[in-house]
């Protein structure tokens, strides 16, 4: 590293919360003109580290040395800004009512008046780096999640970041959008920007990162050059053990059809028809915006159905709301667990049991003993890592938040379970646990609808695959027809 300038030196950094050591005496260096990836299971300390660097939280002990040689026991947001530290967080940090340009330039106003012409020019110049058609004057709430992520990245770049931290930046992006983002990152590298890149997608680490550091249980494990390591070595460092059986078997699906959808139309989709049997994992593939999530939200009653039928065990049911979906035995693990899956400010017990309150209440009063029994059962079954049932869900790692959403759905005893991007933003160890859970549920006779953009996950778990293209079903693949090229051909409208 002799030829590169050191931008940050983290020394003996520790951060503790009541009953939890989030970071444990961690030391690590970051250099200019380098993409340095951080890997680790959920709860390994990655998010805590970047929040400490950005000044969002205060360390319990330890120091940060900046490029000018100054040693800081605490970095405040203002100090971070002075050193050009910018963060693209996993959760959007945009103001939805403002325009794209207003978000990109937010907080950069000099003087009393806003120069809207200059603001729009700055936004357009930054967005042009991605070669995407995003109008700087559009309100952010009108954009799909993939475009919102590009706006988040553009906001950081426009502020001439010296140290750019990116936490799961590719999660909502299509393959083409990820490649455009990588082109921008490589350009930033050439300009001497230090990029700290967090992702659970191994292929991205090997594509974009120069070095990779592994954290486990809040501790620093090792740093490796990406061109001198491989996936197996990284995974073993992350989990501290060898992982096998990536996609567990779940048995042969039954003949009995649990749910049939006939000519479902609405929410941007049209004429969607399929059936799913008990014990079957039915995969749904498609590019971003192809209509898979839109279908799931109609089946779950979150969005209106214009026409078509949903039949459960041969009986037509009217789904007008998520409440009626749950009553009819349909559960959904949504794509956005933080906004749609959890009550982040409430504890684990409340989150797990909120889908089955009718069954544990009498005359509107919750039976506390029963509520505790159900919550404790799923807490143990899913191995949720937390101090206890009273822990606030917003304080949990992404993987454990996902387990809480799963527990809530399981507590409702659903016969049809829709998994929408169930492993997005969670680590390889937690993925294995979720794969085993999905396989176990299928083995118990549940009908599983699996929406995923992870190709290995799609091909490894599914019994059949239905491919969406522009709001319609483009085709169906049986197990013997599975291949990445076959899926992508249908997903591209070929």
Residue, then its C-alpha position, 0 to 999 in steps of 0.5 A: x500500500x506504499x503508493x496509496x495515501x491513507x485516508x482513515x486509520x481506525x484504531x482499537x475501536x469499541x462500541x457497546x450497547x446494553x448487553x451487546x458489544x457491537x464493535x470489539x477493539x477493531x483496527x483497520x485502514x482505508x486508502x485513497x484510490x481503492x475500493x475496500x469491501x467490508x464483509x460479515x454476517x448481519x450483526x458483525x459490526x459493519x453498519x456500526x463501523x460506518x456510522x462511527x466514521x460518519x459521526x452518526x454514533x459515538x464510540x465507547x473507546x478508540x480513535x480515528x486518524x484522518x488524512x491530515x494526521x489528526x487523531x479523533x476520539x469522536x467524529x461528528x457529522x460536521x467533522x465528517x463533512x469537512x473531511x469529505x466523508x459521504x455515506x450511501x446508507x442501505x435505507x433511503x435518506x431522501x425527502x420524498x416530497x422534494x425534487x431529485x435536484x433538491x435532494x441532490x443539492x440539499x444542505x448545499x445552499x449558499x446565501x439566502x436565495x436558491x439558484x434553481x437553474x444551477x441546482x438542476x444543472x448540478x443534478x443533471x451533470x451528476x445523473x448523466x454519469x449513470x446514463x439514465x433518464x432521470x428528470x432532475x425536476x421530478x419529485x422523488x416519490x414518483x421514482x421506482x426504488x432503483x432510481x431512488x438509489x441512483x439519486x442517493x449515490x448521485x447526492x454523495x458524488x455531487x458533494x465531491x466525496x473523498x471517502x465514499x461509503x456505500x452500504x448495500x448500494x446494489x440491492x434495488x438495482x438491475x444488472x444493467x444499473x449495477x454495471x453503470x454504478x460500477x463504471x462510476x465507482x471506477x472513475x471515482x477510484x481514478x480520481x483518488x476517492x477512497x470507496x468503502x463498499x459493503x455487499x453480501x453479493x460475492x460476485x460484486x466483491x470480486x468485480x469491484x473491490x481491490x481488498x476485502x476485510x472480514x468482520x465477525x461478531x464485532x471483531x476484525x478477522x483479516x484483510x485479503x486482496x480480492x485477486x488472491x482469494x476466493x468465495x469459499x475462503x471469504x465465507x469461511x472467514x465470515x461464518x467461522x465454519x464451513x457452509x455446505x448444502x446451499x440449497x436443501x431438499x424439500x421433497x416432491x410437491x403434492x398433487x393438490x393445488x392450494x391456490x389458483x390465480x386466474x387472469x389477475x389484472x391490476x396494479x400494472x399487471x394483466x392476465x396473470x394465471x398460475x397454480x401452486x401446489x402444496x409443498x411446491x416452491x414456485x419461483x418468479x423471475x423478471x427484471x426490476x419493474x417486471x410486475x412480480x411484486x405488483x402481483x404479490x401485493x394484489x394477492x395479499x390485498x395491499x393493492x386493488x385487483x381490477x379483475x380476475x380470480x383467486x381460488x384457495x382449495x378450489x373456492x374463490x376468495x375475495x381479498x380486499x386487504x392484508x387482513x382478509x388475506x391473513x384470514x384466508x391463510x395467505x402470508x407475505x414477507x415483503x420486499x421492504x422489511x423496514x417500511x412494510x414488514x416491521x414496526x421498527x419502534x416496537x419490540x420483537x414480541x409485538x411484531x411476531x404476534x401482531x398477525x394473530x391477535x384475533x386468535x389470542x384475544x378475547x373481547x378485544x383483550x390480548x391474552x398476555x400469556x398466550x402472546x408470550x408463548x407464541x412469541x417465545x416459540x418462534x423466537x427460539x425456532x428461528x434463532x433470532x439473535x437479540x437480548x430477548x423478546x423486549x428488544x426493539x426491532x429497529x435495533x436488530x441487524x437486517x437478517x434478524x429483522x427479516x427473521x422477525x417478519x418471517x416469525x410474524x407470518x408463521x405465527x398466522x399459520x398461513x397455507x400460502x406464503x409469499x417470499x419477496x426478495x427474502x435474502x436481500x441485504x442479509x449475509x450468507x449465514x442467515x441466507x442458509x437459515x432462511x433457505x432451510x426454513x423455506x424448504x421446511x415449510x414446503x416439506x410441511x405442505x405449504x405453498x411457497x411463492x418465491x420472488x427473487x432476483x438472486x439467480x442461484x437462489x431462484x434456480x436452487x430453490x424452485x420446483x418451477x419458475x414463472x418469468x415476468x416481462x412488462x407486467x405479463x407472464x412471458x413463460x414457464x420453466x420446468x425443473x429440467x429446463x432451468x438455466x440462467x440463459x433460459x430465465x434471462x431470455x424470457x425476462x428480456x422479452x425474447 
